[in-house]
Amino acid sequence: MSWYYGADGRRHGPVEDGALETLELSGAIEWTTPIWRAGMAAWKPFGEIFGRPSVQCHECHRTVDKEPTVRYRDLSICPRCKTAYFQKVREGLASEEAAQYCGFWIRFSARLLDGLILMAVTLPLSLINQVIFFRFYPITGPGVRIESFENTANLGAFLTIQAAFALVSLILTFAYEVYFVGHFGGTPGKLLLRMQIVRSDFSRLTYGRAAIRFFGKMLSDLTMYIGYLLIGFDPQRRALHDYIADTRVIKRDRPKRN
């Protein structure tokens, strides 16, 4: 019996039944490959014609022949995805291992923790800033209003110092975020709450990607935090900066004890 099959946008054939099986073994024909022979009203999938049991591959979401797939827990992984998927499993980044996306409140809690950690780091700078503030803006006594600057030179010096402190704080925050996200996959606040930041394919972030995400967070802050509200409506719980950097925040299970 002669068959025709479709691949790469073209029709191939005719081939006999035995040749179809050889093509299947070589990967040239899959469960979903359309085939046809004289007398059929329309093309149909190869697996359907020959009654092959099928499953959906968890990784690529294609309908594939059930027999050559690998079962992992309750998942089916096709031969094409097997090597790449189990590499992710070894690295702890497989989508099955990270199926739970983190919502608004746990991410808010992580940000509060990071804020407290950064506050402890920047506390000496804040104390120095207060000393400088009262040096330029002295209080003359209890209940007395703060005096005005004596001249514009003092005002200029004061504003320059304040700008320098703001810049140093920004650099420290940037370094904190980019280093921990790029090196560990999350800030200390997120890591303490068993969270991790990954790419859309569950791979780790580079330092460059972490920097893009940091500036995306600044944009979320500048929009009166509206960017964070997207978390409540997105199925993968993405904020504005997650869209910008193509990232996801996932919940990691606690390590199992032997």
Secondary structure, DSSP 8 states (H G I E B T S, - for coil): --EEEEETTEEEEEE-HHHHHHHHHHTSS-TT-EEE-TT-SS-EEHHHHTT--EEE-TTT--EEESTT-EEETTEEE-HHHHHHHHHHHHHT--TTTT--B--HHHHHHHHHHHHHHHHHHHHHHHHHHHHHHHHHS---STT------SSHHHHHHHHHHHHHHHHHHHHHHHHHHHHHHHHHSS-HHHHHTTEEEEETTS----HHHHHHHHHHHHHHHHTTTHHHHGGGT-TT---HHHHHHTEEEEE-------
